[in-house]
Amino acid sequence: MLPTDLALIKDKSFKKFVDLYAKDEARFFSDFALAFQKLEENGVPFAADAPVYEFTKL
């Protein structure tokens, strides 16, 4: 396991969410949707000279 994975169960501040979402899948998806929407609406700032990556279908 990655250290970030272990932190989810070892760190009390994260474990409470692991337990919550393990018991309530609908809550997980609802919270995830809200967080993802916030990311999409706020965008991610990039420097003007940052490279642009374009992905194409294989």
N, CA, C and O atoms as a Tripos MOL2 file, in Angstrom:
@<TRIPOS>MOLECULE
protein
  232   231    58     0     0
PROTEIN
NO_CHARGES

@<TRIPOS>ATOM
      1 N           0.8330   -1.1890    0.0000 N.3       1 MET1
      2 CA          0.0000    0.0000    0.0000 C.3       1 MET1
      3 C           0.8760    1.2510    0.0000 C.2       1 MET1
      4 O           2.0000    1.2500    0.5020 O.2       1 MET1
      5 N           0.3370    2.2880   -0.5650 N.am      2 LEU2
      6 CA          1.0240    3.5750   -0.5700 C.3       2 LEU2
      7 C           0.8510    4.2670    0.7840 C.2       2 LEU2
      8 O          -0.1300    4.0150    1.4840 O.2       2 LEU2
      9 N           1.7830    5.1280    1.1530 N.am      3 PRO3
     10 CA          1.6300    5.8720    2.4050 C.3       3 PRO3
     11 C           0.3140    6.6570    2.4560 C.2       3 PRO3
     12 O          -0.2890    6.8020    3.5190 O.2       3 PRO3
     13 N          -0.1200    7.1550    1.3080 N.am      4 THR4
     14 CA         -1.3830    7.9020    1.2840 C.3       4 THR4
     15 C          -2.5720    6.9890    1.5700 C.2       4 THR4
     16 O          -3.5470    7.4120    2.1910 O.2       4 THR4
     17 N          -2.4910    5.7350    1.1170 N.am      5 ASP5
     18 CA         -3.5540    4.7700    1.4120 C.3       5 ASP5
     19 C          -3.5950    4.4600    2.9040 C.2       5 ASP5
     20 O          -4.6660    4.4360    3.5110 O.2       5 ASP5
     21 N          -2.4280    4.2260    3.4890 N.am      6 LEU6
     22 CA         -2.3560    3.9140    4.9150 C.3       6 LEU6
     23 C          -2.8400    5.0770    5.7690 C.2       6 LEU6
     24 O          -3.4330    4.8690    6.8280 O.2       6 LEU6
     25 N          -2.5910    6.2870    5.3160 N.am      7 ALA7
     26 CA         -3.0290    7.4610    6.0780 C.3       7 ALA7
     27 C          -4.5440    7.4850    6.2270 C.2       7 ALA7
     28 O          -5.0610    8.0000    7.2190 O.2       7 ALA7
     29 N          -5.2530    6.9380    5.2610 N.am      8 LEU8
     30 CA         -6.7140    6.9340    5.3280 C.3       8 LEU8
     31 C          -7.2400    6.1400    6.5130 C.2       8 LEU8
     32 O          -8.3200    6.4360    7.0230 O.2       8 LEU8
     33 N          -6.4940    5.1390    6.9580 N.am      9 ILE9
     34 CA         -6.9600    4.3430    8.0940 C.3       9 ILE9
     35 C          -6.1660    4.5920    9.3750 C.2       9 ILE9
     36 O          -6.6490    4.2940   10.4680 O.2       9 ILE9
     37 N          -4.9720    5.1260    9.2540 N.am     10 LYS10
     38 CA         -4.1320    5.3620   10.4360 C.3      10 LYS10
     39 C          -4.3840    6.7320   11.0670 C.2      10 LYS10
     40 O          -4.2860    6.8810   12.2850 O.2      10 LYS10
     41 N          -4.7010    7.7190   10.2550 N.am     11 ASP11
     42 CA         -4.9130    9.0820   10.7390 C.3      11 ASP11
     43 C          -6.3900    9.2520   11.1170 C.2      11 ASP11
     44 O          -7.2740    9.0610   10.2820 O.2      11 ASP11
     45 N          -6.6450    9.6080   12.3650 N.am     12 LYS12
     46 CA         -8.0260    9.7090   12.8490 C.3      12 LYS12
     47 C          -8.8620   10.7040   12.0580 C.2      12 LYS12
     48 O         -10.0620   10.5010   11.8740 O.2      12 LYS12
     49 N          -8.2360   11.7790   11.5900 N.am     13 SER13
     50 CA         -9.0060   12.7840   10.8540 C.3      13 SER13
     51 C          -9.4760   12.2620    9.5000 C.2      13 SER13
     52 O         -10.4930   12.7230    8.9830 O.2      13 SER13
     53 N          -8.7560   11.3150    8.9230 N.am     14 PHE14
     54 CA         -9.1770   10.7030    7.6610 C.3      14 PHE14
     55 C         -10.0540    9.4770    7.8970 C.2      14 PHE14
     56 O         -11.0000    9.2340    7.1470 O.2      14 PHE14
     57 N          -9.7440    8.7130    8.9280 N.am     15 LYS15
     58 CA        -10.4560    7.4550    9.1780 C.3      15 LYS15
     59 C         -11.9470    7.6750    9.3870 C.2      15 LYS15
     60 O         -12.7620    6.8400    8.9950 O.2      15 LYS15
     61 N         -12.3040    8.7950   10.0030 N.am     16 LYS16
     62 CA        -13.7320    9.0460   10.2190 C.3      16 LYS16
     63 C         -14.4830    9.1150    8.8860 C.2      16 LYS16
     64 O         -15.6480    8.7250    8.8120 O.2      16 LYS16
     65 N         -13.8270    9.6050    7.8410 N.am     17 PHE17
     66 CA        -14.4700    9.6500    6.5280 C.3      17 PHE17
     67 C         -14.5020    8.2700    5.8760 C.2      17 PHE17
     68 O         -15.4720    7.9210    5.2030 O.2      17 PHE17
     69 N         -13.4560    7.4950    6.0720 N.am     18 VAL18
     70 CA        -13.4450    6.1200    5.5590 C.3      18 VAL18
     71 C         -14.6170    5.3540    6.1590 C.2      18 VAL18
     72 O         -15.3530    4.6720    5.4460 O.2      18 VAL18
     73 N         -14.7860    5.4690    7.4620 N.am     19 ASP19
     74 CA        -15.8810    4.7700    8.1370 C.3      19 ASP19
     75 C         -17.2390    5.2800    7.6720 C.2      19 ASP19
     76 O         -18.1530    4.4920    7.4280 O.2      19 ASP19
     77 N         -17.3700    6.5910    7.5510 N.am     20 LEU20
     78 CA        -18.6340    7.1850    7.1140 C.3      20 LEU20
     79 C         -19.0150    6.6880    5.7240 C.2      20 LEU20
     80 O         -20.1400    6.2380    5.5070 O.2      20 LEU20
     81 N         -18.0780    6.7690    4.7870 N.am     21 TYR21
     82 CA        -18.3730    6.3940    3.4120 C.3      21 TYR21
     83 C         -18.5140    4.8880    3.2410 C.2      21 TYR21
     84 O         -19.2100    4.4360    2.3310 O.2      21 TYR21
     85 N         -17.8660    4.1020    4.0960 N.am     22 ALA22
     86 CA        -18.0320    2.6480    4.0450 C.3      22 ALA22
     87 C         -19.4580    2.2620    4.4270 C.2      22 ALA22
     88 O         -19.9920    1.2680    3.9350 O.2      22 ALA22
     89 N         -20.0600    3.0430    5.2960 N.am     23 LYS23
     90 CA        -21.4200    2.7550    5.7500 C.3      23 LYS23
     91 C         -22.4860    3.3720    4.8520 C.2      23 LYS23
     92 O         -23.6300    2.9200    4.8430 O.2      23 LYS23
     93 N         -22.1150    4.4010    4.0980 N.am     24 ASP24
     94 CA        -23.1090    5.1530    3.3230 C.3      24 ASP24
     95 C         -22.5500    5.5270    1.9530 C.2      24 ASP24
     96 O         -21.9970    6.6120    1.7690 O.2      24 ASP24
     97 N         -22.7010    4.6140    0.9970 N.am     25 GLU25
     98 CA        -22.1620    4.8290   -0.3470 C.3      25 GLU25
     99 C         -22.8000    6.0400   -1.0200 C.2      25 GLU25
    100 O         -22.1260    6.7790   -1.7370 O.2      25 GLU25
    101 N         -24.0900    6.2440   -0.7950 N.am     26 ALA26
    102 CA        -24.7770    7.3870   -1.4040 C.3      26 ALA26
    103 C         -24.1690    8.6990   -0.9180 C.2      26 ALA26
    104 O         -24.0440    9.6520   -1.6880 O.2      26 ALA26
    105 N         -23.7950    8.7490    0.3440 N.am     27 ARG27
    106 CA        -23.1530    9.9550    0.8910 C.3      27 ARG27
    107 C         -21.8110   10.1960    0.2140 C.2      27 ARG27
    108 O         -21.4640   11.3350   -0.1000 O.2      27 ARG27
    109 N         -21.0530    9.1140   -0.0120 N.am     28 PHE28
    110 CA        -19.7700    9.2520   -0.6970 C.3      28 PHE28
    111 C         -19.9670    9.8770   -2.0730 C.2      28 PHE28
    112 O         -19.2860   10.8400   -2.4230 O.2      28 PHE28
    113 N         -20.9000    9.3280   -2.8550 N.am     29 PHE29
    114 CA        -21.1000    9.8390   -4.2080 C.3      29 PHE29
    115 C         -21.6370   11.2680   -4.2000 C.2      29 PHE29
    116 O         -21.2850   12.0670   -5.0680 O.2      29 PHE29
    117 N         -22.4740   11.5880   -3.2380 N.am     30 SER30
    118 CA        -22.9890   12.9510   -3.1310 C.3      30 SER30
    119 C         -21.8680   13.9320   -2.7970 C.2      30 SER30
    120 O         -21.7450   14.9790   -3.4330 O.2      30 SER30
    121 N         -21.0580   13.5950   -1.8080 N.am     31 ASP31
    122 CA        -19.9420   14.4670   -1.4300 C.3      31 ASP31
    123 C         -18.9170   14.5730   -2.5520 C.2      31 ASP31
    124 O         -18.3700   15.6470   -2.7980 O.2      31 ASP31
    125 N         -18.6580   13.4620   -3.2280 N.am     32 PHE32
    126 CA        -17.7050   13.4740   -4.3390 C.3      32 PHE32
    127 C         -18.2060   14.3900   -5.4520 C.2      32 PHE32
    128 O         -17.4400   15.1800   -6.0060 O.2      32 PHE32
    129 N         -19.4910   14.2820   -5.7760 N.am     33 ALA33
    130 CA        -20.0610   15.1110   -6.8440 C.3      33 ALA33
    131 C         -19.9340   16.5930   -6.5120 C.2      33 ALA33
    132 O         -19.6050   17.3970   -7.3840 O.2      33 ALA33
    133 N         -20.1910   16.9570   -5.2700 N.am     34 LEU34
    134 CA        -20.0690   18.3630   -4.8700 C.3      34 LEU34
    135 C         -18.6270   18.8450   -4.9630 C.2      34 LEU34
    136 O         -18.3670   19.9510   -5.4390 O.2      34 LEU34
    137 N         -17.6960   18.0210   -4.5130 N.am     35 ALA35
    138 CA        -16.2820   18.4050   -4.5670 C.3      35 ALA35
    139 C         -15.8020   18.5100   -6.0100 C.2      35 ALA35
    140 O         -15.0690   19.4360   -6.3560 O.2      35 ALA35
    141 N         -16.2120   17.5690   -6.8470 N.am     36 PHE36
    142 CA        -15.7950   17.5810   -8.2470 C.3      36 PHE36
    143 C         -16.3830   18.7870   -8.9690 C.2      36 PHE36
    144 O         -15.7090   19.4240   -9.7790 O.2      36 PHE36
    145 N         -17.6330   19.0950   -8.6750 N.am     37 GLN37
    146 CA        -18.2690   20.2690   -9.2760 C.3      37 GLN37
    147 C         -17.5080   21.5340   -8.9000 C.2      37 GLN37
    148 O         -17.2850   22.4030   -9.7440 O.2      37 GLN37
    149 N         -17.1100   21.6380   -7.6420 N.am     38 LYS38
    150 CA        -16.3530   22.8090   -7.1900 C.3      38 LYS38
    151 C         -15.0410   22.9280   -7.9590 C.2      38 LYS38
    152 O         -14.6590   24.0240   -8.3670 O.2      38 LYS38
    153 N         -14.3530   21.8140   -8.1580 N.am     39 LEU39
    154 CA        -13.1080   21.8330   -8.9230 C.3      39 LEU39
    155 C         -13.3450   22.2740  -10.3620 C.2      39 LEU39
    156 O         -12.5820   23.0690  -10.9110 O.2      39 LEU39
    157 N         -14.3980   21.7560  -10.9610 N.am     40 GLU40
    158 CA        -14.7070   22.1010  -12.3500 C.3      40 GLU40
    159 C         -15.0750   23.5760  -12.4940 C.2      40 GLU40
    160 O         -14.6460   24.2370  -13.4410 O.2      40 GLU40
    161 N         -15.8580   24.0830  -11.5710 N.am     41 GLU41
    162 CA        -16.3090   25.4700  -11.6710 C.3      41 GLU41
    163 C         -15.2020   26.4720  -11.3690 C.2      41 GLU41
    164 O         -15.1410   27.5390  -11.9800 O.2      41 GLU41
    165 N         -14.3320   26.1320  -10.4310 N.am     42 ASN42
    166 CA        -13.2490   27.0480  -10.0650 C.3      42 ASN42
    167 C         -12.0750   26.9610  -11.0200 C.2      42 ASN42
    168 O         -11.2870   27.9000  -11.1280 O.2      42 ASN42
    169 N         -11.9550   25.8540  -11.7030 N.am     43 GLY43
    170 CA        -10.8500   25.6790  -12.6260 C.3      43 GLY43
    171 C          -9.5250   25.5030  -11.9020 C.2      43 GLY43
    172 O          -9.4550   25.5120  -10.6730 O.2      43 GLY43
    173 N          -8.4980   25.3460  -12.6860 N.am     44 VAL44
    174 CA         -7.1510   25.1730  -12.1610 C.3      44 VAL44
    175 C          -6.2790   26.2180  -12.8330 C.2      44 VAL44
    176 O          -6.1590   26.2290  -14.0580 O.2      44 VAL44
    177 N          -5.6720   27.0930  -12.0520 N.am     45 PRO45
    178 CA         -4.8370   28.1290  -12.6630 C.3      45 PRO45
    179 C          -3.5220   27.5580  -13.1870 C.2      45 PRO45
    180 O          -2.8530   26.7850  -12.5020 O.2      45 PRO45
    181 N          -3.1690   27.9370  -14.3760 N.am     46 PHE46
    182 CA         -1.9020   27.5430  -14.9850 C.3      46 PHE46
    183 C          -1.1520   28.7990  -15.4020 C.2      46 PHE46
    184 O          -1.7590   29.8140  -15.7440 O.2      46 PHE46
    185 N           0.1450   28.7210  -15.3700 N.am     47 ALA47
    186 CA          0.9680   29.8310  -15.8540 C.3      47 ALA47
    187 C           0.7290   30.0010  -17.3470 C.2      47 ALA47
    188 O           0.4380   29.0340  -18.0500 O.2      47 ALA47
    189 N           0.8530   31.2250  -17.8260 N.am     48 ALA48
    190 CA          0.6080   31.5100  -19.2400 C.3      48 ALA48
    191 C           1.5200   30.7000  -20.1560 C.2      48 ALA48
    192 O           1.1360   30.3620  -21.2760 O.2      48 ALA48
    193 N           2.7120   30.3910  -19.6900 N.am     49 ASP49
    194 CA          3.6500   29.6450  -20.5330 C.3      49 ASP49
    195 C           3.6470   28.1390  -20.2510 C.2      49 ASP49
    196 O           4.5430   27.4230  -20.6960 O.2      49 ASP49
    197 N           2.6520   27.6660  -19.5200 N.am     50 ALA50
    198 CA          2.5690   26.2330  -19.2190 C.3      50 ALA50
    199 C           2.2720   25.4540  -20.4950 C.2      50 ALA50
    200 O           1.5230   25.9340  -21.3460 O.2      50 ALA50
    201 N           2.8420   24.2690  -20.6420 N.am     51 PRO51
    202 CA          2.5760   23.4830  -21.8470 C.3      51 PRO51
    203 C           1.1190   23.0300  -21.8970 C.2      51 PRO51
    204 O           0.4900   22.7960  -20.8650 O.2      51 PRO51
    205 N           0.6090   22.9140  -23.0870 N.am     52 VAL52
    206 CA         -0.7520   22.4370  -23.3010 C.3      52 VAL52
    207 C          -0.6660   21.0000  -23.7930 C.2      52 VAL52
    208 O           0.0190   20.7060  -24.7730 O.2      52 VAL52
    209 N          -1.3600   20.1210  -23.1100 N.am     53 TYR53
    210 CA         -1.3690   18.7150  -23.5010 C.3      53 TYR53
    211 C          -2.7080   18.3970  -24.1340 C.2      53 TYR53
    212 O          -3.7560   18.6930  -23.5600 O.2      53 TYR53
    213 N          -2.6810   17.8040  -25.2970 N.am     54 GLU54
    214 CA         -3.9030   17.3900  -25.9680 C.3      54 GLU54
    215 C          -3.8810   15.8800  -26.1000 C.2      54 GLU54
    216 O          -2.9330   15.3020  -26.6320 O.2      54 GLU54
    217 N          -4.9270   15.2560  -25.6150 N.am     55 PHE55
    218 CA         -5.0170   13.8060  -25.6580 C.3      55 PHE55
    219 C          -5.9690   13.4000  -26.7750 C.2      55 PHE55
    220 O          -7.0490   13.9720  -26.9220 O.2      55 PHE55
    221 N          -5.5730   12.4400  -27.5330 N.am     56 THR56
    222 CA         -6.4030   11.9500  -28.6270 C.3      56 THR56
    223 C          -6.7570   10.4970  -28.3780 C.2      56 THR56
    224 O          -6.0820    9.7920  -27.6270 O.2      56 THR56
    225 N          -7.8080   10.0750  -29.0100 N.am     57 LYS57
    226 CA         -8.2010    8.6730  -28.9020 C.3      57 LYS57
    227 C          -7.1920    7.8180  -29.6340 C.2      57 LYS57
    228 O          -6.6380    8.2240  -30.6560 O.2      57 LYS57
    229 N          -6.9620    6.6560  -29.1150 N.am     58 LEU58
    230 CA         -6.0420    5.7270  -29.7740 C.3      58 LEU58
    231 C          -6.7340    4.9550  -30.8610 C.2      58 LEU58
    232 O          -6.1090    4.1250  -31.5220 O.2      58 LEU58
@<TRIPOS>BOND
     1     1     2 1
     2     2     3 1
     3     3     4 2
     4     3     5 am
     5     5     6 1
     6     6     7 1
     7     7     8 2
     8     7     9 am
     9     9    10 1
    10    10    11 1
    11    11    12 2
    12    11    13 am
    13    13    14 1
    14    14    15 1
    15    15    16 2
    16    15    17 am
    17    17    18 1
    18    18    19 1
    19    19    20 2
    20    19    21 am
    21    21    22 1
    22    22    23 1
    23    23    24 2
    24    23    25 am
    25    25    26 1
    26    26    27 1
    27    27    28 2
    28    27    29 am
    29    29    30 1
    30    30    31 1
    31    31    32 2
    32    31    33 am
    33    33    34 1
    34    34    35 1
    35    35    36 2
    36    35    37 am
    37    37    38 1
    38    38    39 1
    39    39    40 2
    40    39    41 am
    41    41    42 1
    42    42    43 1
    43    43    44 2
    44    43    45 am
    45    45    46 1
    46    46    47 1
    47    47    48 2
    48    47    49 am
    49    49    50 1
    50    50    51 1
    51    51    52 2
    52    51    53 am
    53    53    54 1
    54    54    55 1
    55    55    56 2
    56    55    57 am
    57    57    58 1
    58    58    59 1
    59    59    60 2
    60    59    61 am
    61    61    62 1
    62    62    63 1
    63    63    64 2
    64    63    65 am
    65    65    66 1
    66    66    67 1
    67    67    68 2
    68    67    69 am
    69    69    70 1
    70    70    71 1
    71    71    72 2
    72    71    73 am
    73    73    74 1
    74    74    75 1
    75    75    76 2
    76    75    77 am
    77    77    78 1
    78    78    79 1
    79    79    80 2
    80    79    81 am
    81    81    82 1
    82    82    83 1
    83    83    84 2
    84    83    85 am
    85    85    86 1
    86    86    87 1
    87    87    88 2
    88    87    89 am
    89    89    90 1
    90    90    91 1
    91    91    92 2
    92    91    93 am
    93    93    94 1
    94    94    95 1
    95    95    96 2
    96    95    97 am
    97    97    98 1
    98    98    99 1
    99    99   100 2
   100    99   101 am
   101   101   102 1
   102   102   103 1
   103   103   104 2
   104   103   105 am
   105   105   106 1
   106   106   107 1
   107   107   108 2
   108   107   109 am
   109   109   110 1
   110   110   111 1
   111   111   112 2
   112   111   113 am
   113   113   114 1
   114   114   115 1
   115   115   116 2
   116   115   117 am
   117   117   118 1
   118   118   119 1
   119   119   120 2
   120   119   121 am
   121   121   122 1
   122   122   123 1
   123   123   124 2
   124   123   125 am
   125   125   126 1
   126   126   127 1
   127   127   128 2
   128   127   129 am
   129   129   130 1
   130   130   131 1
   131   131   132 2
   132   131   133 am
   133   133   134 1
   134   134   135 1
   135   135   136 2
   136   135   137 am
   137   137   138 1
   138   138   139 1
   139   139   140 2
   140   139   141 am
   141   141   142 1
   142   142   143 1
   143   143   144 2
   144   143   145 am
   145   145   146 1
   146   146   147 1
   147   147   148 2
   148   147   149 am
   149   149   150 1
   150   150   151 1
   151   151   152 2
   152   151   153 am
   153   153   154 1
   154   154   155 1
   155   155   156 2
   156   155   157 am
   157   157   158 1
   158   158   159 1
   159   159   160 2
   160   159   161 am
   161   161   162 1
   162   162   163 1
   163   163   164 2
   164   163   165 am
   165   165   166 1
   166   166   167 1
   167   167   168 2
   168   167   169 am
   169   169   170 1
   170   170   171 1
   171   171   172 2
   172   171   173 am
   173   173   174 1
   174   174   175 1
   175   175   176 2
   176   175   177 am
   177   177   178 1
   178   178   179 1
   179   179   180 2
   180   179   181 am
   181   181   182 1
   182   182   183 1
   183   183   184 2
   184   183   185 am
   185   185   186 1
   186   186   187 1
   187   187   188 2
   188   187   189 am
   189   189   190 1
   190   190   191 1
   191   191   192 2
   192   191   193 am
   193   193   194 1
   194   194   195 1
   195   195   196 2
   196   195   197 am
   197   197   198 1
   198   198   199 1
   199   199   200 2
   200   199   201 am
   201   201   202 1
   202   202   203 1
   203   203   204 2
   204   203   205 am
   205   205   206 1
   206   206   207 1
   207   207   208 2
   208   207   209 am
   209   209   210 1
   210   210   211 1
   211   211   212 2
   212   211   213 am
   213   213   214 1
   214   214   215 1
   215   215   216 2
   216   215   217 am
   217   217   218 1
   218   218   219 1
   219   219   220 2
   220   219   221 am
   221   221   222 1
   222   222   223 1
   223   223   224 2
   224   223   225 am
   225   225   226 1
   226   226   227 1
   227   227   228 2
   228   227   229 am
   229   229   230 1
   230   230   231 1
   231   231   232 2
@<TRIPOS>SUBSTRUCTURE
     1 MET1         2 RESIDUE 1 A MET
     2 LEU2         6 RESIDUE 1 A LEU
     3 PRO3        10 RESIDUE 1 A PRO
     4 THR4        14 RESIDUE 1 A THR
     5 ASP5        18 RESIDUE 1 A ASP
     6 LEU6        22 RESIDUE 1 A LEU
     7 ALA7        26 RESIDUE 1 A ALA
     8 LEU8        30 RESIDUE 1 A LEU
     9 ILE9        34 RESIDUE 1 A ILE
    10 LYS10       38 RESIDUE 1 A LYS
    11 ASP11       42 RESIDUE 1 A ASP
    12 LYS12       46 RESIDUE 1 A LYS
    13 SER13       50 RESIDUE 1 A SER
    14 PHE14       54 RESIDUE 1 A PHE
    15 LYS15       58 RESIDUE 1 A LYS
    16 LYS16       62 RESIDUE 1 A LYS
    17 PHE17       66 RESIDUE 1 A PHE
    18 VAL18       70 RESIDUE 1 A VAL
    19 ASP19       74 RESIDUE 1 A ASP
    20 LEU20       78 RESIDUE 1 A LEU
    21 TYR21       82 RESIDUE 1 A TYR
    22 ALA22       86 RESIDUE 1 A ALA
    23 LYS23       90 RESIDUE 1 A LYS
    24 ASP24       94 RESIDUE 1 A ASP
    25 GLU25       98 RESIDUE 1 A GLU
    26 ALA26      102 RESIDUE 1 A ALA
    27 ARG27      106 RESIDUE 1 A ARG
    28 PHE28      110 RESIDUE 1 A PHE
    29 PHE29      114 RESIDUE 1 A PHE
    30 SER30      118 RESIDUE 1 A SER
    31 ASP31      122 RESIDUE 1 A ASP
    32 PHE32      126 RESIDUE 1 A PHE
    33 ALA33      130 RESIDUE 1 A ALA
    34 LEU34      134 RESIDUE 1 A LEU
    35 ALA35      138 RESIDUE 1 A ALA
    36 PHE36      142 RESIDUE 1 A PHE
    37 GLN37      146 RESIDUE 1 A GLN
    38 LYS38      150 RESIDUE 1 A LYS
    39 LEU39      154 RESIDUE 1 A LEU
    40 GLU40      158 RESIDUE 1 A GLU
    41 GLU41      162 RESIDUE 1 A GLU
    42 ASN42      166 RESIDUE 1 A ASN
    43 GLY43      170 RESIDUE 1 A GLY
    44 VAL44      174 RESIDUE 1 A VAL
    45 PRO45      178 RESIDUE 1 A PRO
    46 PHE46      182 RESIDUE 1 A PHE
    47 ALA47      186 RESIDUE 1 A ALA
    48 ALA48      190 RESIDUE 1 A ALA
    49 ASP49      194 RESIDUE 1 A ASP
    50 ALA50      198 RESIDUE 1 A ALA
    51 PRO51      202 RESIDUE 1 A PRO
    52 VAL52      206 RESIDUE 1 A VAL
    53 TYR53      210 RESIDUE 1 A TYR
    54 GLU54      214 RESIDUE 1 A GLU
    55 PHE55      218 RESIDUE 1 A PHE
    56 THR56      222 RESIDUE 1 A THR
    57 LYS57      226 RESIDUE 1 A LYS
    58 LEU58      230 RESIDUE 1 A LEU
